[in-house]
Amino acid sequence: MHIFGISYIFVHDERLVSYLFKFKEQLNDKIHYREHFKRRIIQNFRWSNNKDSLLICIGYISFFKWDYLAMKKVILIMSLSFLLMGCSYIPPGIQAVEDFEIEKYLGTWYEIARLDHSFERGLNNVSATYTIREDGGIDVLNKGFDEKNGQWKQAKGKAYFVKDKSIGQLKVTFFWPFYGGYNVISLDKEKYSYALVCGPKRSYLWILAREKKLDNSIRDNLLETAKKLGFKTEELIFVKQDL
């Protein structure tokens, strides 16, 4: 399963997550996977001042030992650590929209533009579909077409509100118990026809729309809003939607 696209962000170190998915697909043997994963972490990452990646590293190494008791201990330690340090689901100086109505937000959204990152690289015709879960959360289904390989890729996750349901700030996960931010920071509150969404850092930004094309004047207004909020709009990739 490839994890990519809108709403996948649950950690702040993109390289670490990239390695997780890459080697999960390539290595099927549990013992070999565990040892290879640990070696790659040691070779490729610096842990200084990177508490999110360090916690995830500890958690996944323990998970892949397939030791039930060790896994329970690690989850407990990590949970306490997150409570003590706190989790930032939205960049500083940015606020999610108020008077948010999740019922109007449900359904399929098409990706108009995004800031580049490894998980969507090479993908076009990207969409996200949101449906209500029985536990009150939101099921997330992301899809995109990999033109190089000529195949569709998809990822399933779930999201929950961080605060009140009238505020467009959610946390999303594709690997429990790790969550990241999904923040609606600008929205067509009348028709819910377009939205500006960011992750936990300013390096993650999407323009979404209900249709595969968005009026240029609306797009330009969203770009101006994002620029004022400190996003590097000149680096946005405009996504092809032709399937």
N, C-alpha and C positions, 0 to 999 in steps of 0.2 A: 504494500500500500504506500503510495507516495503522498506526503503531506505537503500542501502548498496553498497559495492563494489567500483569499480573504479570510480573515479570522483565525489563522493558524498560530499566531504569535504567542508562545507561552514561555519563551526565555529571551534573554537579551543578547546571547552570543550565537550569532547565526552560524558560525563555523562549526560549533559543537553539534547543533541540531542536524546540520548537513551531514556530518560524519555518522550520526546515529542512524539516519535513514539509509544512507549509502551502504553501510555495513550490515544493517539488518536485512536488506534485500540480498546481499551477496553471500552472507555466511549463514548456513543452516545448522552446523554443528554447534551445540551449546557451549562446550568447553573451549573449542577453538575461537568461537565468537567472543566469549568472555575475555580470554587472554589477548586476542588481537585488539579488541576494543580498548583495553587498558593501555596497551603499548601505544596505540594511536593517540590517546589522550596525552600521555606523557610526552610524546614527540611533538605534538602540534599546538599545545595550549599553554598559556601563561596564566596562572591563577591569581596573580597579584591584583587586589582590589576588584575581584570579579566574583562576588559572593553568589550570584545566581548560578553561574556555570559550575562553581565548586559544589554547590548543593546538588545540582543535577548529576554531576559526575559521581558523587558519592552514592546517590540513589540508584543510578543505573548499574554501576559496578556491583552493588549488592543484589539488585534484581537478577542480574545474569548469573549469579552464583547459584540461583535456584534454591536458596536456603530460606525456608519459611520464617524461622525465628529471626534470622539476621535481617530479613526484609522488613518484618514488623518493627524491629528496633530502629532501622534507618528511617522508616516512614515517620515514626514518633519523633525522632531527633529532628528530622527535616521540618516537620509541622511546627515544632516548638521554635525552631530557628526562624521560620517565616513569620511567626507571630511576634517574635522579639524584634526582628529587623524591619518588618513591615514589607508590603509589596506595592510597587508603584505600577498601576495599570494605565496611567495617563501621563503624558509629558508635563513638566512644570509650566505653569502659565497658560494652560489650555483647559477649557471647560467643555463638558459634554452638553448637548442640547437638553433643555428642559421641556416639560409638557410633551414628553415622548409617549407615543402610543404603539406598543408592540404589535397589536393586532393589525395595524396598518402597515407595519414594517415587514410582516411575514411574506413569504413567497420568494420569487426569484429576482435577483439583481444581476445586472451585467457590468463587468468591469470596463470602464471607459479609459482609465489611466491609473498608473501605479508607479511608485518609486521602485527601482530595481532591487531585487534580492535573489538569492540562489534558488529559492523554492518555486518561484514562478518563471525562472529564466527559460526562455524558449517556448513558453506557453502563450497561445492566443485563444480567443473565444472562451475566455474565463467567465464563469458565473458562480453565484452562491445562492443556495436555496435554504430558507429558514422555515421551520415548522415547530409548533408547540409540543413539548414533551409532557408526559403524564405527571412528572414531578414539578412542573411549573417552569422548567428551563426551556432552552431552545435547541433543537437539533440543527446541526449545520452540515450541509453537503456542498463541497466545493468541487468544481469540474473545470478542466481546461484541456485544450488540444495541443499535443506535442507534435509540431510539424516535422521535426527531424525524424522522429520514430513513426510518425503517421498513426498515432493512437491517442485515445482519450485517457486522461488520468483523473482520479478523484480522491477526495479525502473526506472522512466523516468525523465530526466532533460534536461538542455540546457547549452551550454557553449559559451563563447565569448573570443576573443583574448584580452589580457591585453595591449599588445603593438602592434608592427607591425606584420602582418600575417606571416612574414618570421622568427619570433621568436616563439619557441614552448612553450609559456607561456600563459595559458588560465585561466579564472575564470569560475566556474561552479556553478549552482544553482539547487536545487530541491524544494526550498521554496523561492520564491521571497519575499523580496529583498535581501536575504542573499546569498552571494557568497563566495567561497573558491578557493584555488589554485589547478590547475592541470598543472604540469610542466614536460615537456619531457626533461630529463637531459642527456640522452644518447640514440642514435638511429642508426639503420642501414640505413644510408642515401641512399644507393644504391637500396635496395629492400624493405625497410620498413618492414622487417620481424621480428624485435624485438625492444623493447624499454624499457627504464628504466624511471619510472615516480614517482614523489614525490608530496606530498601535501604541505600545508603551513608550516608544521613543519617536523623535521627529524623523527618523530614517524610514518609518513605515507610514505610507499614505496611499489612499485609494479614492478615486472618484467613481461612484456607482450610479447606475440608472436603471429604470424599469425597462427601457427600450435599449436596443443595441447601439443606437446613435443618440447623442445629446446635442441639443441646440448650442451653437457656438457662443451665443451671448451668455447662456447659463454656465457653460464650461468656463468661460473667461472670468465670470464672477467668482466661481469656486476657486479658480487659480489665484485670483487676487486675494481672496480670503485666506487661503493656505499660505501665500507668500507673507502676508502680514503676521501670521502666526509663527513664522520662522521656518517653514518647510522649504526645501530646495526645489521649487517648482520647475526650474529649468532642467532638472534631471528626470522629470517624469517621462515614463514610457506610455505612449498612447496605443491601446490594445486593439488589434484587429478583431472585428466581430463580423465574420462572413459565412458562418456555417449555421 
